[in-house]
Amino acid sequence: MENLHLFGVGVGLGLIVIGAGIGIGRLAAGAAEGIARQPEASDKIIAAVNLPLFLLEGVAILGEVFALLIVLMK
């Protein structure tokens, strides 16, 4: 029972990776569909997708850092 926090961190890291993967996949799929429908607007679509994509990756990285801190602080 002493190392139960390591199990929790492992599950948390798995959920972080799955959530980020789903979010990035949905963003990419939406952008690809939008570009397929309106190829002339591809520059605007790509520009609109970049910021949420960077924010999503930033949240995933922060979650991983916090999980690592939990492991190291024990």
C-alpha positions as CSV (number, residue, x, y, z in Angstrom):
1,M,0.0,0.0,0.0
2,E,3.0,2.3,0.3
3,N,3.4,2.6,-3.4
4,L,-0.2,3.2,-4.3
5,H,0.5,6.7,-5.4
6,L,2.8,5.3,-8.2
7,F,-0.2,3.4,-9.5
8,G,-2.3,6.6,-9.4
9,V,0.4,8.5,-11.2
10,G,0.6,5.8,-13.9
11,V,-3.2,5.9,-14.4
12,G,-3.1,9.7,-14.5
13,L,-0.3,9.8,-17.1
14,G,-2.2,7.3,-19.2
15,L,-5.4,9.4,-19.1
16,I,-3.4,12.5,-20.0
17,V,-1.9,10.9,-23.0
18,I,-5.2,9.4,-24.1
19,G,-7.0,12.8,-23.7
20,A,-4.4,14.7,-25.5
21,G,-4.4,12.2,-28.3
22,I,-8.1,12.4,-28.7
23,G,-8.1,16.2,-28.6
24,I,-5.3,16.5,-31.2
25,G,-7.0,13.9,-33.4
26,R,-10.3,15.8,-33.4
27,L,-8.6,19.1,-34.1
28,A,-6.7,17.6,-37.0
29,A,-9.8,15.8,-38.4
30,G,-11.8,19.0,-38.2
31,A,-9.1,21.0,-39.9
32,A,-8.7,18.4,-42.7
33,E,-12.4,18.3,-43.3
34,G,-12.6,22.1,-43.4
35,I,-9.7,22.3,-45.8
36,A,-11.3,19.6,-48.0
37,R,-14.6,21.6,-48.2
38,Q,-12.9,25.0,-48.8
39,P,-9.3,24.6,-50.0
40,E,-9.1,28.4,-50.6
41,A,-9.5,29.0,-46.9
42,S,-6.7,26.5,-45.8
43,D,-4.5,29.3,-44.5
44,K,-7.2,30.7,-42.2
45,I,-8.2,27.2,-41.0
46,I,-4.6,26.2,-40.2
47,A,-4.1,29.5,-38.4
48,A,-7.3,29.0,-36.4
49,V,-6.3,25.4,-35.4
50,N,-2.7,26.3,-34.3
51,L,-3.5,28.1,-31.0
52,P,-5.9,25.5,-29.6
53,L,-3.5,22.8,-30.6
54,F,-0.6,24.5,-28.8
55,L,-2.8,25.1,-25.7
56,L,-3.8,21.4,-25.7
57,E,-0.3,20.2,-25.8
58,G,0.7,22.7,-23.1
59,V,-1.9,21.3,-20.8
60,A,-0.8,17.8,-21.5
61,I,2.8,18.7,-20.7
62,L,1.8,20.4,-17.5
63,G,-0.1,17.4,-16.4
64,E,2.9,15.2,-17.0
65,V,5.1,17.6,-15.1
66,F,2.7,17.6,-12.1
67,A,2.6,13.8,-12.2
68,L,6.4,13.7,-12.2
69,L,6.5,16.1,-9.3
70,I,4.1,13.8,-7.3
71,V,6.5,10.9,-7.9
72,L,9.6,12.9,-6.9
73,M,8.1,14.5,-3.8
74,K,7.2,11.2,-2.2
